[in-house]
Amino acid sequence: DKGLFRNQIVDFTLSRAISPSLKNLFEACQSMLAWLLLSRTNVIVVQCKNGLSRSGLVTACLLRYCELFDSTYEGFN
């Protein structure tokens, strides 16, 4: 229910058949970081139907984009 989040939701629908493009990953990371920087109380929820590869990839890329790790690979650990 998007109303629970005051309709402040961005949907980056990723295909189940193929991996996301670098452009899509970059745009998602840009959007998520911008949201986090707007307020210290803002949070991000990454949701996936099977909870495996695509959500993990997006999360690891975000952690690298925010410079919390030296490589995206480290974000997976």
PyMOL Python script that loads the backbone (N, CA, C, O; Angstrom):
from pymol import cmd

cmd.read_pdbstr("""\
ATOM      1  N   ASP A   1       0.844  -1.179   0.000  1.00  0.00           N
ATOM      2  CA  ASP A   1       0.000   0.000   0.000  1.00  0.00           C
ATOM      3  C   ASP A   1       0.889   1.242   0.000  1.00  0.00           C
ATOM      4  O   ASP A   1       1.528   1.557   1.004  1.00  0.00           O
ATOM      5  N   LYS A   2       0.924   1.936  -1.118  1.00  0.00           N
ATOM      6  CA  LYS A   2       1.781   3.116  -1.254  1.00  0.00           C
ATOM      7  C   LYS A   2       1.393   4.232  -0.301  1.00  0.00           C
ATOM      8  O   LYS A   2       2.223   5.077   0.030  1.00  0.00           O
ATOM      9  N   GLY A   3       0.134   4.247   0.149  1.00  0.00           N
ATOM     10  CA  GLY A   3      -0.325   5.257   1.092  1.00  0.00           C
ATOM     11  C   GLY A   3       0.428   5.212   2.408  1.00  0.00           C
ATOM     12  O   GLY A   3       0.583   6.236   3.074  1.00  0.00           O
ATOM     13  N   LEU A   4       0.899   4.022   2.788  1.00  0.00           N
ATOM     14  CA  LEU A   4       1.682   3.890   4.014  1.00  0.00           C
ATOM     15  C   LEU A   4       2.980   4.690   3.947  1.00  0.00           C
ATOM     16  O   LEU A   4       3.548   5.065   4.972  1.00  0.00           O
ATOM     17  N   PHE A   5       3.431   4.939   2.737  1.00  0.00           N
ATOM     18  CA  PHE A   5       4.671   5.679   2.519  1.00  0.00           C
ATOM     19  C   PHE A   5       4.395   7.076   1.966  1.00  0.00           C
ATOM     20  O   PHE A   5       5.260   7.694   1.346  1.00  0.00           O
ATOM     21  N   ARG A   6       3.181   7.560   2.199  1.00  0.00           N
ATOM     22  CA  ARG A   6       2.751   8.873   1.709  1.00  0.00           C
ATOM     23  C   ARG A   6       2.987   9.022   0.209  1.00  0.00           C
ATOM     24  O   ARG A   6       3.288  10.111  -0.280  1.00  0.00           O
ATOM     25  N   ASN A   7       2.846   7.908  -0.512  1.00  0.00           N
ATOM     26  CA  ASN A   7       3.000   7.853  -1.976  1.00  0.00           C
ATOM     27  C   ASN A   7       4.363   8.341  -2.455  1.00  0.00           C
ATOM     28  O   ASN A   7       4.496   8.777  -3.599  1.00  0.00           O
ATOM     29  N   GLN A   8       5.358   8.275  -1.609  1.00  0.00           N
ATOM     30  CA  GLN A   8       6.715   8.678  -1.977  1.00  0.00           C
ATOM     31  C   GLN A   8       7.509   7.430  -2.355  1.00  0.00           C
ATOM     32  O   GLN A   8       8.435   7.019  -1.657  1.00  0.00           O
ATOM     33  N   ILE A   9       7.120   6.851  -3.466  1.00  0.00           N
ATOM     34  CA  ILE A   9       7.722   5.594  -3.916  1.00  0.00           C
ATOM     35  C   ILE A   9       8.220   5.764  -5.345  1.00  0.00           C
ATOM     36  O   ILE A   9       7.530   6.327  -6.195  1.00  0.00           O
ATOM     37  N   VAL A  10       9.409   5.275  -5.591  1.00  0.00           N
ATOM     38  CA  VAL A  10       9.957   5.222  -6.941  1.00  0.00           C
ATOM     39  C   VAL A  10      10.111   3.751  -7.282  1.00  0.00           C
ATOM     40  O   VAL A  10      10.736   2.994  -6.539  1.00  0.00           O
ATOM     41  N   ASP A  11       9.550   3.359  -8.386  1.00  0.00           N
ATOM     42  CA  ASP A  11       9.583   1.956  -8.797  1.00  0.00           C
ATOM     43  C   ASP A  11      10.594   1.792  -9.925  1.00  0.00           C
ATOM     44  O   ASP A  11      10.401   2.317 -11.021  1.00  0.00           O
ATOM     45  N   PHE A  12      11.656   1.073  -9.654  1.00  0.00           N
ATOM     46  CA  PHE A  12      12.633   0.721 -10.676  1.00  0.00           C
ATOM     47  C   PHE A  12      12.411  -0.748 -11.015  1.00  0.00           C
ATOM     48  O   PHE A  12      13.137  -1.622 -10.541  1.00  0.00           O
ATOM     49  N   THR A  13      11.414  -1.006 -11.828  1.00  0.00           N
ATOM     50  CA  THR A  13      11.085  -2.380 -12.186  1.00  0.00           C
ATOM     51  C   THR A  13      12.205  -2.960 -13.032  1.00  0.00           C
ATOM     52  O   THR A  13      12.567  -2.408 -14.071  1.00  0.00           O
ATOM     53  N   LEU A  14      12.748  -4.080 -12.574  1.00  0.00           N
ATOM     54  CA  LEU A  14      13.826  -4.744 -13.291  1.00  0.00           C
ATOM     55  C   LEU A  14      13.310  -6.045 -13.877  1.00  0.00           C
ATOM     56  O   LEU A  14      12.529  -6.760 -13.248  1.00  0.00           O
ATOM     57  N   SER A  15      13.744  -6.338 -15.063  1.00  0.00           N
ATOM     58  CA  SER A  15      13.322  -7.550 -15.744  1.00  0.00           C
ATOM     59  C   SER A  15      13.823  -8.789 -15.015  1.00  0.00           C
ATOM     60  O   SER A  15      14.946  -8.818 -14.512  1.00  0.00           O
ATOM     61  N   ARG A  16      12.979  -9.808 -14.966  1.00  0.00           N
ATOM     62  CA  ARG A  16      13.404 -11.082 -14.384  1.00  0.00           C
ATOM     63  C   ARG A  16      14.323 -11.847 -15.341  1.00  0.00           C
ATOM     64  O   ARG A  16      15.121 -12.683 -14.919  1.00  0.00           O
ATOM     65  N   ALA A  17      14.196 -11.548 -16.623  1.00  0.00           N
ATOM     66  CA  ALA A  17      14.911 -12.320 -17.637  1.00  0.00           C
ATOM     67  C   ALA A  17      16.350 -11.860 -17.843  1.00  0.00           C
ATOM     68  O   ALA A  17      17.222 -12.672 -18.153  1.00  0.00           O
ATOM     69  N   ILE A  18      16.604 -10.572 -17.675  1.00  0.00           N
ATOM     70  CA  ILE A  18      17.951 -10.058 -17.949  1.00  0.00           C
ATOM     71  C   ILE A  18      18.424  -9.212 -16.777  1.00  0.00           C
ATOM     72  O   ILE A  18      17.622  -8.741 -15.970  1.00  0.00           O
ATOM     73  N   SER A  19      19.706  -9.031 -16.698  1.00  0.00           N
ATOM     74  CA  SER A  19      20.287  -8.188 -15.653  1.00  0.00           C
ATOM     75  C   SER A  19      20.009  -6.727 -15.971  1.00  0.00           C
ATOM     76  O   SER A  19      19.862  -6.366 -17.139  1.00  0.00           O
ATOM     77  N   PRO A  20      19.934  -5.881 -14.949  1.00  0.00           N
ATOM     78  CA  PRO A  20      19.703  -4.455 -15.206  1.00  0.00           C
ATOM     79  C   PRO A  20      20.886  -3.847 -15.936  1.00  0.00           C
ATOM     80  O   PRO A  20      22.030  -4.268 -15.764  1.00  0.00           O
ATOM     81  N   SER A  21      20.588  -2.853 -16.748  1.00  0.00           N
ATOM     82  CA  SER A  21      21.663  -2.160 -17.467  1.00  0.00           C
ATOM     83  C   SER A  21      22.422  -1.267 -16.486  1.00  0.00           C
ATOM     84  O   SER A  21      21.913  -0.923 -15.419  1.00  0.00           O
ATOM     85  N   LEU A  22      23.626  -0.903 -16.860  1.00  0.00           N
ATOM     86  CA  LEU A  22      24.408   0.019 -16.032  1.00  0.00           C
ATOM     87  C   LEU A  22      23.686   1.350 -15.889  1.00  0.00           C
ATOM     88  O   LEU A  22      23.736   1.982 -14.834  1.00  0.00           O
ATOM     89  N   LYS A  23      23.015   1.770 -16.954  1.00  0.00           N
ATOM     90  CA  LYS A  23      22.252   3.022 -16.911  1.00  0.00           C
ATOM     91  C   LYS A  23      21.154   2.930 -15.854  1.00  0.00           C
ATOM     92  O   LYS A  23      20.981   3.860 -15.066  1.00  0.00           O
ATOM     93  N   ASN A  24      20.407   1.817 -15.823  1.00  0.00           N
ATOM     94  CA  ASN A  24      19.345   1.653 -14.828  1.00  0.00           C
ATOM     95  C   ASN A  24      19.907   1.597 -13.412  1.00  0.00           C
ATOM     96  O   ASN A  24      19.335   2.184 -12.494  1.00  0.00           O
ATOM     97  N   LEU A  25      21.023   0.896 -13.231  1.00  0.00           N
ATOM     98  CA  LEU A  25      21.641   0.821 -11.908  1.00  0.00           C
ATOM     99  C   LEU A  25      22.112   2.198 -11.448  1.00  0.00           C
ATOM    100  O   LEU A  25      21.919   2.571 -10.291  1.00  0.00           O
ATOM    101  N   PHE A  26      22.725   2.945 -12.352  1.00  0.00           N
ATOM    102  CA  PHE A  26      23.219   4.281 -12.018  1.00  0.00           C
ATOM    103  C   PHE A  26      22.061   5.210 -11.656  1.00  0.00           C
ATOM    104  O   PHE A  26      22.142   5.950 -10.675  1.00  0.00           O
ATOM    105  N   GLU A  27      20.979   5.174 -12.448  1.00  0.00           N
ATOM    106  CA  GLU A  27      19.822   6.023 -12.168  1.00  0.00           C
ATOM    107  C   GLU A  27      19.184   5.661 -10.824  1.00  0.00           C
ATOM    108  O   GLU A  27      18.768   6.544 -10.074  1.00  0.00           O
ATOM    109  N   ALA A  28      19.109   4.370 -10.523  1.00  0.00           N
ATOM    110  CA  ALA A  28      18.544   3.938  -9.242  1.00  0.00           C
ATOM    111  C   ALA A  28      19.416   4.432  -8.093  1.00  0.00           C
ATOM    112  O   ALA A  28      18.898   4.941  -7.099  1.00  0.00           O
ATOM    113  N   CYS A  29      20.727   4.286  -8.219  1.00  0.00           N
ATOM    114  CA  CYS A  29      21.642   4.736  -7.163  1.00  0.00           C
ATOM    115  C   CYS A  29      21.568   6.246  -6.985  1.00  0.00           C
ATOM    116  O   CYS A  29      21.563   6.732  -5.854  1.00  0.00           O
ATOM    117  N   GLN A  30      21.512   6.996  -8.080  1.00  0.00           N
ATOM    118  CA  GLN A  30      21.392   8.455  -8.005  1.00  0.00           C
ATOM    119  C   GLN A  30      20.124   8.841  -7.256  1.00  0.00           C
ATOM    120  O   GLN A  30      20.151   9.695  -6.369  1.00  0.00           O
ATOM    121  N   SER A  31      19.028   8.214  -7.616  1.00  0.00           N
ATOM    122  CA  SER A  31      17.742   8.536  -6.999  1.00  0.00           C
ATOM    123  C   SER A  31      17.732   8.192  -5.511  1.00  0.00           C
ATOM    124  O   SER A  31      17.257   8.977  -4.690  1.00  0.00           O
ATOM    125  N   MET A  32      18.255   7.021  -5.170  1.00  0.00           N
ATOM    126  CA  MET A  32      18.261   6.601  -3.767  1.00  0.00           C
ATOM    127  C   MET A  32      19.156   7.498  -2.919  1.00  0.00           C
ATOM    128  O   MET A  32      18.777   7.877  -1.811  1.00  0.00           O
ATOM    129  N   LEU A  33      20.333   7.840  -3.424  1.00  0.00           N
ATOM    130  CA  LEU A  33      21.227   8.709  -2.666  1.00  0.00           C
ATOM    131  C   LEU A  33      20.611  10.101  -2.496  1.00  0.00           C
ATOM    132  O   LEU A  33      20.695  10.686  -1.417  1.00  0.00           O
ATOM    133  N   ALA A  34      19.998  10.627  -3.544  1.00  0.00           N
ATOM    134  CA  ALA A  34      19.350  11.934  -3.451  1.00  0.00           C
ATOM    135  C   ALA A  34      18.270  11.918  -2.373  1.00  0.00           C
ATOM    136  O   ALA A  34      18.136  12.875  -1.610  1.00  0.00           O
ATOM    137  N   TRP A  35      17.506  10.839  -2.310  1.00  0.00           N
ATOM    138  CA  TRP A  35      16.457  10.705  -1.292  1.00  0.00           C
ATOM    139  C   TRP A  35      17.066  10.686   0.113  1.00  0.00           C
ATOM    140  O   TRP A  35      16.570  11.356   1.019  1.00  0.00           O
ATOM    141  N   LEU A  36      18.125   9.926   0.283  1.00  0.00           N
ATOM    142  CA  LEU A  36      18.768   9.847   1.598  1.00  0.00           C
ATOM    143  C   LEU A  36      19.329  11.195   2.040  1.00  0.00           C
ATOM    144  O   LEU A  36      19.290  11.531   3.223  1.00  0.00           O
ATOM    145  N   LEU A  37      19.842  11.954   1.101  1.00  0.00           N
ATOM    146  CA  LEU A  37      20.446  13.238   1.432  1.00  0.00           C
ATOM    147  C   LEU A  37      19.415  14.327   1.750  1.00  0.00           C
ATOM    148  O   LEU A  37      19.760  15.354   2.336  1.00  0.00           O
ATOM    149  N   LEU A  38      18.156  14.106   1.368  1.00  0.00           N
ATOM    150  CA  LEU A  38      17.114  15.100   1.646  1.00  0.00           C
ATOM    151  C   LEU A  38      16.809  15.229   3.135  1.00  0.00           C
ATOM    152  O   LEU A  38      16.501  16.317   3.621  1.00  0.00           O
ATOM    153  N   SER A  39      16.898  14.107   3.858  1.00  0.00           N
ATOM    154  CA  SER A  39      16.576  14.146   5.281  1.00  0.00           C
ATOM    155  C   SER A  39      17.224  12.958   5.983  1.00  0.00           C
ATOM    156  O   SER A  39      17.321  11.865   5.424  1.00  0.00           O
ATOM    157  N   ARG A  40      17.660  13.190   7.202  1.00  0.00           N
ATOM    158  CA  ARG A  40      18.263  12.097   7.985  1.00  0.00           C
ATOM    159  C   ARG A  40      17.235  11.037   8.356  1.00  0.00           C
ATOM    160  O   ARG A  40      17.602   9.921   8.726  1.00  0.00           O
ATOM    161  N   THR A  41      15.958  11.370   8.262  1.00  0.00           N
ATOM    162  CA  THR A  41      14.907  10.405   8.610  1.00  0.00           C
ATOM    163  C   THR A  41      14.440   9.572   7.414  1.00  0.00           C
ATOM    164  O   THR A  41      13.672   8.624   7.585  1.00  0.00           O
ATOM    165  N   ASN A  42      14.893   9.914   6.212  1.00  0.00           N
ATOM    166  CA  ASN A  42      14.500   9.146   5.023  1.00  0.00           C
ATOM    167  C   ASN A  42      15.168   7.773   5.017  1.00  0.00           C
ATOM    168  O   ASN A  42      16.322   7.626   5.419  1.00  0.00           O
ATOM    169  N   VAL A  43      14.437   6.795   4.564  1.00  0.00           N
ATOM    170  CA  VAL A  43      14.954   5.436   4.441  1.00  0.00           C
ATOM    171  C   VAL A  43      14.651   4.914   3.047  1.00  0.00           C
ATOM    172  O   VAL A  43      13.824   5.465   2.321  1.00  0.00           O
ATOM    173  N   ILE A  44      15.336   3.847   2.693  1.00  0.00           N
ATOM    174  CA  ILE A  44      15.125   3.183   1.407  1.00  0.00           C
ATOM    175  C   ILE A  44      14.754   1.743   1.682  1.00  0.00           C
ATOM    176  O   ILE A  44      15.346   1.087   2.539  1.00  0.00           O
ATOM    177  N   VAL A  45      13.773   1.259   0.951  1.00  0.00           N
ATOM    178  CA  VAL A  45      13.384  -0.142   1.028  1.00  0.00           C
ATOM    179  C   VAL A  45      13.593  -0.742  -0.350  1.00  0.00           C
ATOM    180  O   VAL A  45      13.020  -0.271  -1.332  1.00  0.00           O
ATOM    181  N   VAL A  46      14.408  -1.775  -0.423  1.00  0.00           N
ATOM    182  CA  VAL A  46      14.619  -2.495  -1.679  1.00  0.00           C
ATOM    183  C   VAL A  46      13.839  -3.789  -1.566  1.00  0.00           C
ATOM    184  O   VAL A  46      14.113  -4.620  -0.700  1.00  0.00           O
ATOM    185  N   GLN A  47      12.872  -3.953  -2.444  1.00  0.00           N
ATOM    186  CA  GLN A  47      12.001  -5.114  -2.378  1.00  0.00           C
ATOM    187  C   GLN A  47      12.069  -5.869  -3.693  1.00  0.00           C
ATOM    188  O   GLN A  47      12.089  -5.273  -4.771  1.00  0.00           O
ATOM    189  N   CYS A  48      12.102  -7.177  -3.587  1.00  0.00           N
ATOM    190  CA  CYS A  48      12.193  -8.039  -4.756  1.00  0.00           C
ATOM    191  C   CYS A  48      11.295  -9.248  -4.518  1.00  0.00           C
ATOM    192  O   CYS A  48      11.145  -9.706  -3.385  1.00  0.00           O
ATOM    193  N   LYS A  49      10.706  -9.755  -5.582  1.00  0.00           N
ATOM    194  CA  LYS A  49       9.794 -10.891  -5.425  1.00  0.00           C
ATOM    195  C   LYS A  49      10.497 -12.145  -4.923  1.00  0.00           C
ATOM    196  O   LYS A  49       9.935 -12.882  -4.112  1.00  0.00           O
ATOM    197  N   ASN A  50      11.725 -12.404  -5.394  1.00  0.00           N
ATOM    198  CA  ASN A  50      12.422 -13.601  -4.916  1.00  0.00           C
ATOM    199  C   ASN A  50      13.559 -13.274  -3.945  1.00  0.00           C
ATOM    200  O   ASN A  50      14.131 -14.171  -3.327  1.00  0.00           O
ATOM    201  N   GLY A  51      13.883 -11.983  -3.816  1.00  0.00           N
ATOM    202  CA  GLY A  51      14.859 -11.558  -2.819  1.00  0.00           C
ATOM    203  C   GLY A  51      16.279 -12.035  -3.066  1.00  0.00           C
ATOM    204  O   GLY A  51      17.051 -12.204  -2.121  1.00  0.00           O
ATOM    205  N   LEU A  52      16.625 -12.250  -4.300  1.00  0.00           N
ATOM    206  CA  LEU A  52      17.965 -12.759  -4.573  1.00  0.00           C
ATOM    207  C   LEU A  52      18.798 -11.768  -5.372  1.00  0.00           C
ATOM    208  O   LEU A  52      19.112 -10.684  -4.881  1.00  0.00           O
ATOM    209  N   SER A  53      19.148 -12.119  -6.562  1.00  0.00           N
ATOM    210  CA  SER A  53      20.203 -11.439  -7.304  1.00  0.00           C
ATOM    211  C   SER A  53      19.968  -9.964  -7.599  1.00  0.00           C
ATOM    212  O   SER A  53      20.851  -9.151  -7.325  1.00  0.00           O
ATOM    213  N   ARG A  54      18.826  -9.586  -8.139  1.00  0.00           N
ATOM    214  CA  ARG A  54      18.645  -8.194  -8.553  1.00  0.00           C
ATOM    215  C   ARG A  54      18.604  -7.239  -7.362  1.00  0.00           C
ATOM    216  O   ARG A  54      19.209  -6.168  -7.411  1.00  0.00           O
ATOM    217  N   SER A  55      17.909  -7.609  -6.308  1.00  0.00           N
ATOM    218  CA  SER A  55      17.862  -6.717  -5.136  1.00  0.00           C
ATOM    219  C   SER A  55      19.235  -6.635  -4.467  1.00  0.00           C
ATOM    220  O   SER A  55      19.629  -5.575  -3.981  1.00  0.00           O
ATOM    221  N   GLY A  56      19.951  -7.738  -4.444  1.00  0.00           N
ATOM    222  CA  GLY A  56      21.309  -7.730  -3.892  1.00  0.00           C
ATOM    223  C   GLY A  56      22.257  -6.885  -4.721  1.00  0.00           C
ATOM    224  O   GLY A  56      23.093  -6.162  -4.180  1.00  0.00           O
ATOM    225  N   LEU A  57      22.126  -6.978  -6.030  1.00  0.00           N
ATOM    226  CA  LEU A  57      22.971  -6.191  -6.929  1.00  0.00           C
ATOM    227  C   LEU A  57      22.710  -4.699  -6.743  1.00  0.00           C
ATOM    228  O   LEU A  57      23.651  -3.912  -6.642  1.00  0.00           O
ATOM    229  N   VAL A  58      21.440  -4.309  -6.697  1.00  0.00           N
ATOM    230  CA  VAL A  58      21.100  -2.897  -6.510  1.00  0.00           C
ATOM    231  C   VAL A  58      21.627  -2.398  -5.169  1.00  0.00           C
ATOM    232  O   VAL A  58      22.176  -1.300  -5.089  1.00  0.00           O
ATOM    233  N   THR A  59      21.465  -3.189  -4.128  1.00  0.00           N
ATOM    234  CA  THR A  59      21.933  -2.785  -2.801  1.00  0.00           C
ATOM    235  C   THR A  59      23.449  -2.653  -2.767  1.00  0.00           C
ATOM    236  O   THR A  59      23.971  -1.682  -2.220  1.00  0.00           O
ATOM    237  N   ALA A  60      24.159  -3.610  -3.340  1.00  0.00           N
ATOM    238  CA  ALA A  60      25.624  -3.551  -3.369  1.00  0.00           C
ATOM    239  C   ALA A  60      26.105  -2.343  -4.175  1.00  0.00           C
ATOM    240  O   ALA A  60      27.070  -1.681  -3.792  1.00  0.00           O
ATOM    241  N   CYS A  61      25.433  -2.061  -5.283  1.00  0.00           N
ATOM    242  CA  CYS A  61      25.810  -0.896  -6.092  1.00  0.00           C
ATOM    243  C   CYS A  61      25.559   0.400  -5.325  1.00  0.00           C
ATOM    244  O   CYS A  61      26.362   1.330  -5.396  1.00  0.00           O
ATOM    245  N   LEU A  62      24.455   0.462  -4.598  1.00  0.00           N
ATOM    246  CA  LEU A  62      24.169   1.655  -3.796  1.00  0.00           C
ATOM    247  C   LEU A  62      25.240   1.859  -2.727  1.00  0.00           C
ATOM    248  O   LEU A  62      25.707   2.978  -2.518  1.00  0.00           O
ATOM    249  N   LEU A  63      25.624   0.792  -2.061  1.00  0.00           N
ATOM    250  CA  LEU A  63      26.657   0.905  -1.021  1.00  0.00           C
ATOM    251  C   LEU A  63      27.971   1.415  -1.611  1.00  0.00           C
ATOM    252  O   LEU A  63      28.666   2.210  -0.980  1.00  0.00           O
ATOM    253  N   ARG A  64      28.309   0.964  -2.807  1.00  0.00           N
ATOM    254  CA  ARG A  64      29.524   1.447  -3.477  1.00  0.00           C
ATOM    255  C   ARG A  64      29.349   2.886  -3.929  1.00  0.00           C
ATOM    256  O   ARG A  64      30.258   3.703  -3.775  1.00  0.00           O
ATOM    257  N   TYR A  65      28.184   3.202  -4.485  1.00  0.00           N
ATOM    258  CA  TYR A  65      27.909   4.556  -4.962  1.00  0.00           C
ATOM    259  C   TYR A  65      28.016   5.565  -3.813  1.00  0.00           C
ATOM    260  O   TYR A  65      28.474   6.691  -4.005  1.00  0.00           O
ATOM    261  N   CYS A  66      27.594   5.152  -2.638  1.00  0.00           N
ATOM    262  CA  CYS A  66      27.687   6.010  -1.442  1.00  0.00           C
ATOM    263  C   CYS A  66      29.088   5.996  -0.841  1.00  0.00           C
ATOM    264  O   CYS A  66      29.336   6.634   0.182  1.00  0.00           O
ATOM    265  N   GLU A  67      30.002   5.271  -1.477  1.00  0.00           N
ATOM    266  CA  GLU A  67      31.405   5.160  -1.067  1.00  0.00           C
ATOM    267  C   GLU A  67      31.574   4.534   0.314  1.00  0.00           C
ATOM    268  O   GLU A  67      32.492   4.885   1.055  1.00  0.00           O
ATOM    269  N   LEU A  68      30.680   3.605   0.654  1.00  0.00           N
ATOM    270  CA  LEU A  68      30.822   2.873   1.907  1.00  0.00           C
ATOM    271  C   LEU A  68      31.777   1.692   1.750  1.00  0.00           C
ATOM    272  O   LEU A  68      32.269   1.145   2.736  1.00  0.00           O
ATOM    273  N   PHE A  69      32.035   1.303   0.494  1.00  0.00           N
ATOM    274  CA  PHE A  69      32.973   0.227   0.188  1.00  0.00           C
ATOM    275  C   PHE A  69      33.860   0.646  -0.975  1.00  0.00           C
ATOM    276  O   PHE A  69      33.497   1.519  -1.764  1.00  0.00           O
ATOM    277  N   ASP A  70      35.017   0.022  -1.072  1.00  0.00           N
ATOM    278  CA  ASP A  70      35.934   0.329  -2.170  1.00  0.00           C
ATOM    279  C   ASP A  70      35.517  -0.326  -3.478  1.00  0.00           C
ATOM    280  O   ASP A  70      35.926   0.115  -4.552  1.00  0.00           O
ATOM    281  N   SER A  71      34.703  -1.377  -3.396  1.00  0.00           N
ATOM    282  CA  SER A  71      34.234  -2.056  -4.594  1.00  0.00           C
ATOM    283  C   SER A  71      32.810  -2.555  -4.372  1.00  0.00           C
ATOM    284  O   SER A  71      32.380  -2.760  -3.238  1.00  0.00           O
ATOM    285  N   THR A  72      32.091  -2.746  -5.468  1.00  0.00           N
ATOM    286  CA  THR A  72      30.737  -3.290  -5.355  1.00  0.00           C
ATOM    287  C   THR A  72      30.775  -4.689  -4.794  1.00  0.00           C
ATOM    288  O   THR A  72      29.880  -5.091  -4.050  1.00  0.00           O
ATOM    289  N   TYR A  73      31.811  -5.439  -5.148  1.00  0.00           N
ATOM    290  CA  TYR A  73      31.945  -6.812  -4.649  1.00  0.00           C
ATOM    291  C   TYR A  73      31.911  -6.849  -3.117  1.00  0.00           C
ATOM    292  O   TYR A  73      31.295  -7.740  -2.531  1.00  0.00           O
ATOM    293  N   GLU A  74      32.568  -5.890  -2.475  1.00  0.00           N
ATOM    294  CA  GLU A  74      32.587  -5.849  -1.013  1.00  0.00           C
ATOM    295  C   GLU A  74      31.177  -5.665  -0.429  1.00  0.00           C
ATOM    296  O   GLU A  74      30.898  -6.120   0.680  1.00  0.00           O
ATOM    297  N   GLY A  75      30.309  -5.005  -1.169  1.00  0.00           N
ATOM    298  CA  GLY A  75      28.949  -4.786  -0.725  1.00  0.00           C
ATOM    299  C   GLY A  75      28.143  -6.065  -0.633  1.00  0.00           C
ATOM    300  O   GLY A  75      27.138  -6.114   0.077  1.00  0.00           O
ATOM    301  N   PHE A  76      28.564  -7.093  -1.336  1.00  0.00           N
ATOM    302  CA  PHE A  76      27.875  -8.382  -1.283  1.00  0.00           C
ATOM    303  C   PHE A  76      28.216  -9.168  -0.036  1.00  0.00           C
ATOM    304  O   PHE A  76      27.470 -10.067   0.352  1.00  0.00           O
ATOM    305  N   ASN A  77      29.320  -8.850   0.591  1.00  0.00           N
ATOM    306  CA  ASN A  77      29.762  -9.628   1.757  1.00  0.00           C
ATOM    307  C   ASN A  77      29.160  -9.157   3.003  1.00  0.00           C
ATOM    308  O   ASN A  77      29.433  -9.710   4.069  1.00  0.00           O
TER     309      ASN A  77
END
""", "prot")
cmd.dss("prot")
cmd.show_as("cartoon", "prot")
cmd.util.cbc("prot")
cmd.orient("prot")
